[in-house]
Amino acid sequence: MPTETSFAASPPAAGGVIHDLGYRRYDGPRLGRRRIVAALAWHSFRSAFGFGRGPKAKVVPAITFLAICLPAVVNAFVMSRGNPRAVDYDTYVPVLRDFIMIIFVAVQAPELVSRDLRSRVLPLYFSRPIKPGDYPLAKYLGFTAACLVMLEVPLLLLYGGSVANVHGGAAVWAETRALIPGLLVALMWAVALAAIGLFLASLTGRRSFATGAVAIAFLLTYTVAEILLQVETEAATHAGGSVVPSLAEKVSGLFSPFTLFDGVRLWLGATDPGDNVLRPGAFGAVYALVLIVLVGLCLYGLAARYRKARLS
């Protein structure tokens, strides 16, 4: 019969003990890095519109989407009364589109990046077979697609309403030719706004601070650019209204993404000046270069921010 001393002298088991808790093992296919990035991009796209979350998360996306589509609906009604198209494809309704996109990007960009940074769940993502740049790339692709929906769908509604109220193949073709540059301009907007918005939102894990940072950056630069443009235009008017814009007037539009958009659009051949008095002329190439550099720097900063967060 074993004694108390023999129990005490028995050596402990070497190593640990693996307990089978009954969880079901995954025996399916491992889809790999590409499918992980696609899933993250799709999740980011849904998050930008509040899908998969509560009703409160859908309020801002729904209101902004309806507001930006309203001019297209009104235009269809106007054309049904025999009037010409009241809204242009490349400029749409300039002031409305500017501020609707500022609100959408400022509110929704932090939803895609600030929450993950604050909750510190990135090490869980990076424990999977993805590279450090895949996660911000997926976020960027998803948010760019969301911005495209906000910008392109109103143009398609505008096109549908216009085509329904014109007669003849020539008129339909004219509407189609006018639509294509508008879609390309909207693509430029989506690519740039998504990069700038996500980078600014990634600077802090506090969603309210991120929203404020994005909104202030857009509104402040937009206001500064518009004031400088107005001052230079008035100075040119008092000086005799020179046809050739001054260098100061050309440079004034470089301070805001929205005036950069207009400068590139006018440089590429558009004739409608939109909501400002920008006259870039051949200087529009500089606008395009500045816009490309700005987007590149924002994407680099976004990737660097996630690389740093991965190590923290």
C-alpha positions, 0 to 999 in steps of 0.5 A: 500500500503506498504511503504518504511519502511515496506520493510526495516523492513522485516526480511531476509530469514532464512538459504540459498537458494538452486538453481536447476541448472538443473544438472542431478542426478546420480541414478545408482548403487554405485560400491564401493571401490573395483571398484574405486581402479580397475578404478584408477589402470586401469587409472594408467596403461594407463597413464604409456603408455600415453594413453588418453593424447597427442602424446608427452606423448606416445613418450618415452613409444613407443620408449622404448617398441620398443627398448626392443623388438628389440632383440627378433625380431633380434633373430627370424631372426638369428634362421631363418638362422639356428643358435641357440637362441642368447638371453637368457630368464632370462637375455635377453640382460642385459645392454639394459634391465637395461637402458631401464627400468631405462629410462621407470621408471624414465620418467613414474613413475612421470607421475603417482604420481607427477602430482596429488601431485602438483595439490593437487587433492588428497582431491577430491579422498579421499572424496570418499569411499576409504581408504588412502592406496587404492590410492597408492595401485592402482598406484602401481598395475597399474605401476607394470602391465605397467612394466610387459608389458615392461618386459614380452612381449619381452620374449613372442616375443622371445619365439614365434620366437624361437618356430617358428624356432625349430622342434619337441616337445622336442625342443618346451618343452625345450623352454617352460622350459627356458621361465618360469624362465625368466617370473618369473625373469621379475615379480621380476623386475616389482614388485621391480622397480615399488615400488622403482620408485613410491616412489622416484617420490612421494618425489616431486611434480615437474615432472622434479625433480622426473625424475632426482631423479629416474634416478640418484638413479638407475644409481648411485647405479648401477655404484657403485655396478659394480665398487665394483664388478669389483674391488673385482674380479680383486683383487681375480684374482691377488690373484690367482683366488679363486673359493670361492668369498670373503665376500666383493665381495658378499656384493658389489652386495647389492648396486643396485636393478639390482645387487640384481636381478641378485643375487636372480636369480643366487641364485635360480639356474640360470647359466648365470651370465649376465652382471656382475661377481656376485657370491652370492652362498648361500649368495643369500638368503641375496640378496633376503631378502634385496630386499624384505625389500627394496620393503617393505620400498618403499611401506611403504614410498609411503603410508606414502607420500600419507597419508601426502598429503591427510592431506595437 
